[in-house]
Amino acid sequence: MKEIDPVEVQQILTRLKTIRGHISGVERMIEEEKKCEAILLQLVAIRSAVHKVSTIVAQRYANGCLIEAIDQGEDRQEIMNKAIETIMKINQ
């Protein structure tokens, strides 16, 4: 298995913690009955941040997991079909 880059893992975890903080902020904004526009802008920021994390993880998947599966002799077409299906879910 491809060695996990601890710096990359830390970057992902930092992004996820930031997202958690934004979600807590939106919860407070709703409790405090802040303006809808401000809440929606925060939700857009959260969606963007989640998408970025998804993209980073998808890149790791493509660079590590897929290559490993191919190296282990798994069916290339099946691997690629599953990868495409999984990655396409990011944009749904």
N, C-alpha and C positions, 0 to 999 in steps of 0.2 A: 504494500500500500504506500502511496505517496506520503512523504513526511509532511506533517502539518506545520505550517509556518506560524510560530507563536505570535509574531507581530500582526499577521493577517487576522488571526483569531481574536486578538485583543482589539483590533480595529472594528471587527464585526460586533463584538460585545459592547464596545463603547457606543456604536451606532444604536444598538438595541436599547441600551440604557437611556440614551437620549430620547428615543421614541417613547419609552415608558414615561419619562418625565413630561413629554408633550401631552401624552394621554392623560396624565394626572392633572396637567394644566387645563385641559379641555373639560375634565370633570368639574374642576373648581369654577371654571367660567360658566358652566351650565348651572351649577348650584347658586352662583352669584348673579344669575340672570344677565350675563353680559350680552352685548349685541350679537345678533346672529351672524353678521358679516365677520366679526372678529373670530367667532367660533369656527365658521366655515374656512377661514384662512388658515387657522391652525390645523384643521382636518386635512386640508390640501397639503400642508407641510408634512403631516404624518404620513399621508399616502405616498408622497414623494420619497420620504426617508425609507419607508418599507420597501418601495420599489427598488431603491438603490441597494439595500441589503439583499434583496432577492437576486439582483443582477450579480452582485459579488459572489453569492453562494452558487449561482448558476455557472459562473466562470470557473469556480473551484470544481464543480461537478464535471464540467467539460474537460478541464485540464487534468483532473486526477482520476475520478471514478470511471469515466469512460475509457481512458487510456488503460487503466488497470484491468478493466473487464475485457478489453480487446487483447491485452497481453496474456490474459489467462485463457484465451481461446474461445471466449463466448462468441456467439453469432453476431457478426458486425451489423447486419441489417436490423436484427432485433434490437440491438443496443442503440442504434441510431434512431429507430422508430420510437423507442421508449424515451430517449433523450429529447427528441423533438416534441413529443407529446407533453413531457414534463415541463420543458422550458416554455412552451406556448401557454401554459397555465399562468405564467407570470403576468401576461397581458390581459387576462380575463377579468 
